[in-house]
Amino acid sequence: MSHIVEIKTEMRDSLAISTACRRLALKEPVQGIAQLFSESVTGLLVELPGWCYPVVIDTTSGTVRYDNYGGRWGEQRHLERLTQIYAVEKAKIEARRRGYTASERTLQDGSILVSIEVGN
């Protein structure tokens, strides 16, 4: 039986964030304070390719704060890819935690199909 699921991603799992960063060949995220253009914010700092400021993830609330000046200081696609891979890794972590088998397949449009096998 197949089910379609829509997910609103909140980044709360630091292990899934770290795993996504490794998968995307990004530096390991670090807890800290970052000065974005107009304010200082605290959280897990992720450096994206070509971005002037890090992405700051508050794992307590799941919110992601960043300043890419409408794409002038960093391409939005890098954040979208991080979010996508985070969601995939989080789904796989939760499946394994429950004893299920998880696999993934990248589709032609760039989306990722995650399949979870509950049992035999």
LINQUIVEN-V783617 format. One record per backbone hydrogen bond with DSSP energy under -1.0 kcal/mol. NH is the residue of the N-H (numbers start at 1). CO is the residue of the C=O. If there is no record, write none. Layout:
<<NH,CO> <NH,CO>>
This chain:
<<11,62> <12,10> <17,13> <18,14> <19,15> <20,16> <21,17> <22,18> <23,19> <24,20> <25,22> <26,21> <30,45> <32,43> <34,41> <36,39> <41,34> <43,32> <44,57> <45,30> <46,55> <51,48> <52,73> <55,46> <56,65> <57,44> <58,63> <62,58> <65,56> <72,69> <73,68> <78,75> <80,76> <81,77> <82,78> <83,79> <84,80> <85,81> <86,82> <87,83> <88,84> <89,85> <90,86> <91,87> <92,88> <93,89> <94,90> <95,91> <96,92> <97,93> <98,94> <99,96> <100,95> <101,117> <103,115> <105,113> <107,111> <110,107> <113,105> <115,103> <117,101>>
